[in-house]
Structures are given as structure tokens and as C-alpha cells.
Amino acid sequence: MTEPMYDTTAPVMVTGATGYVAGWIVKRLLDQGFTVHAAVRDPSNTEKLQYLNAIADPAPGTIRYFKADLLTQGAYAEAMQHCQVVFHTASPFALTTDNPQKELIEPAQLGTRNVLQQVNQTPSVRRVVVTSSCAAIYGDNADIKTTKTGKFTEADWNTSSSLTHQPYYYSKTLAEQEAWNIVQTQDRWDLVTINPSLVLGPGINPFATSASFTLIKQFGDGTMKMGTLNYGMGVVDVRDVADAHMAAGFLPTAQGRYIISGYNSNFPEMGAILRQEFGEAYPFPKSVLPKVMAWLIGPLLDSSVKRKVVARNVDVPFIADNSKGIRELGMSYYPLNESLRDMFQQMLDAGIVTALAP
Ligand code: NAP
């Protein structure tokens, strides 16, 4: 593996800089000494920007804010000026929405088109790193049956999601396909995609709105006190995801897609780790709920629980091959218990989750 080439004389751009994943990417860039053009929806939102300012203050690099919305054509022109690398992370991460077309698909797919069309008009850009997802690789754990190796790899594409079934997964698939279509139309810049599994670990902003936070909060706030489903999924620390973006942005040899996933895990294992780390003072799930029960009464108790999702994901393991990222980007991964511990501890410190009464 060659070494990353950090040329800090030209700025870099990060879309969705206020996001959970982006926060750590911005931190890595600032610590390396880059001038970061942070594209955000609302640069007057001092409440949100305080966390980025706090990491920028002690760092050798400089942060500059630019206003940009994914759905406004040309919105990224100013932020992208003179940038050498563009990190496109902005995309809504929500697992329940009223209008998936408007709330997920359009910002993901049209937003990617908007950002990359701007790259085509910005001669300084030589590489684009798109934060895709394992959601663009697979839609349901049951898709493992259609893989050649019995593991999800970078060669796999999600073909099972749609507007009505796993729409977030569908949005990430359409967005990444859009990116690969656009890069093919020219040869000045190249594209690398980072495809993380579920991202865990502490945020730059303890009050992050990413669905990662919603999920881990539910482990400790009583939502899962009756038990959890054996739902398999990959997990990865947010700090490792940021390192993967740095390697993808600055290693000349980085190419193609990279599954960035530390562990093939599941909800019962995550609950058990949290209980081991924090004890009985929090209502972490203890038992595993039967799949048939979730299938029968889940949708009646919670309209966001869909029978097809239960059928195709519960009691079906998630298995991904993360070897390309280890080999080509030099990835190594935080222990899973550290990611969960640091994230849950941050929620306790911020008062987002509180202990049960003694
Ligand atoms: P997040 O904290 O909700 O960040 C999403 C970012 O996108 C925010 O900065 C948000 O800006 C921005 N955004 C949303 N709609 C926008 C719009 N119309 N115009 C401009 N910006 C917009 O979620 P995250 O978990 O960090 O996700 C970031 C990226 O990582 C996404 O591409 C997601 O698909 C990907 N990813 C996440 C995970 C995970 O487990 N977290 C796993 C794999 C991939 P505001 O602050 O203004 O809302």
C-alpha cells in the first residue's frame, strides 16, 4: 500500500458537514491541516455549528462554512471552488418516513447528481469520495443467498429494495448508481465510494439526529425492555469510517467501492455488550423475541414494523467481507465494545438516557 498524499495547499469540501459521520471526517481533515469548506444547510444555526467550531479551534486546519441544499441546483458552486477533493456525505439517514420519495430518494439521488454535476464544472477537483452504505450492497439479510461467496462483497448490488420496501436502502442504491454513472462521462476526476455498515461510536455532536443515535438510545431507554429481535447487521465505529474516508480521499491507489464494516453482529449481541459495560441500571434487552411473534403482532404494535422486513432479516445473519478495505486502505477496527461503550456513555453524559430508579 502506498502512503496517503496530503497536499494541504488546496482546500477540500465536505457536504452535510453537520452530520454524525461528517463530523469525524471534518475533524480528521482539520487535524491534518486542511482548509475545509463545510457545506451546511444553515450556516446561521450556531447551535449545530458549535460542535464543528469546537474541533476547529485547536486544530491546525481552518473551517469555512458555505450554505448549500442538496436540491438547489448550483448550490455547491461556491463551496467547491478551488477544492481538490470532495467528500459527499450529505443524505438523510432515517428508517421511518412519511414520504420516502421526497424525504429520502430525492435528496439522495438528485442531491448526488447536483453535487457531481458541480464537480464536472469545477476544474480543481481530482477525486470525489461518496459516503454510500452497505445499504447499496444488500437490501435484506436474506439477499446473502444470492451472493456468489455466501458473503456480501463490493461486487454485490442491492436489487431487493424499493420505494415501499426498505426505502432508505433504495435511496442509497440509487444515489451510488448515479455517482458511478456520472463519473463515467469524463476522465478528469475519479470516484471512490465508502460503504459503511451501521455506524456506532460517539459523535462530535452528542445530540446527533442520525438514525444510529435513535437506535442505540432505544437499547437503553426501555424501548427494548421486553427483549429484542435477532436482527443481524454489520457495525463499524464512526472514527474508523472517518479514517476510511481519509484513505479514500488521499491514497492515489484507492479505487472502486469499499465495504467498511468492523463486525458481523446482531441486536442481542449489542444488548449483551451494553449490559456487560453498564450493568443492570439500564433496561437493556435481555431476551430474544421469537420471529413469529414479531411477524404476527409487530405491525399491530408499531406501524413501522413490516412483515416482509421481519421475514427477510430476523434470524438471518449478516455476513460481509471487509478484506478489500483492510488490504487497500489499511483499515483496522475499534473493538465493538469500545464503540458501544463510548457512544452510550456520551448519551448518559448528555442526559439523553438516564438510569432506572433504584
Ligand atoms: P446525519 O447525522 O443525519 O447526517 C446527514 C447529513 O445530511 C446532515 O448534515 C444533514 O444536514 C444533511 N442533509 C440532509 N438533507 C439535506 C439536504 N436536503 N441538503 C443538504 N444537506 C442535507 O446522518 P449520518 O448517519 O451522519 O449519515 C451521513 C451519511 O452516511 C449519509 O450519506 C448516510 O447514508 C451514510 N451512512 C450512515 C450510516 C450510519 O449508520 N449512520 C451507515 C452507512 C452510511 P442537516 O444537519 O442540516 O440536517
Boltz pocket constraint, residues with backbone or C-beta under 6 A from the ligand:
constraints:
  - pocket:
      binder: B
      contacts: [[A, 15], [A, 16], [A, 17], [A, 18], [A, 19], [A, 20], [A, 21], [A, 22], [A, 40], [A, 41], [A, 42], [A, 68], [A, 69], [A, 70], [A, 71], [A, 88], [A, 89], [A, 90], [A, 91], [A, 92], [A, 93], [A, 107], [A, 131], [A, 132], [A, 133], [A, 134], [A, 172], [A, 195], [A, 196], [A, 197], [A, 198], [A, 199], [A, 200], [A, 208], [A, 209], [A, 210], [A, 211], [A, 212]]
      max_distance: 6.0
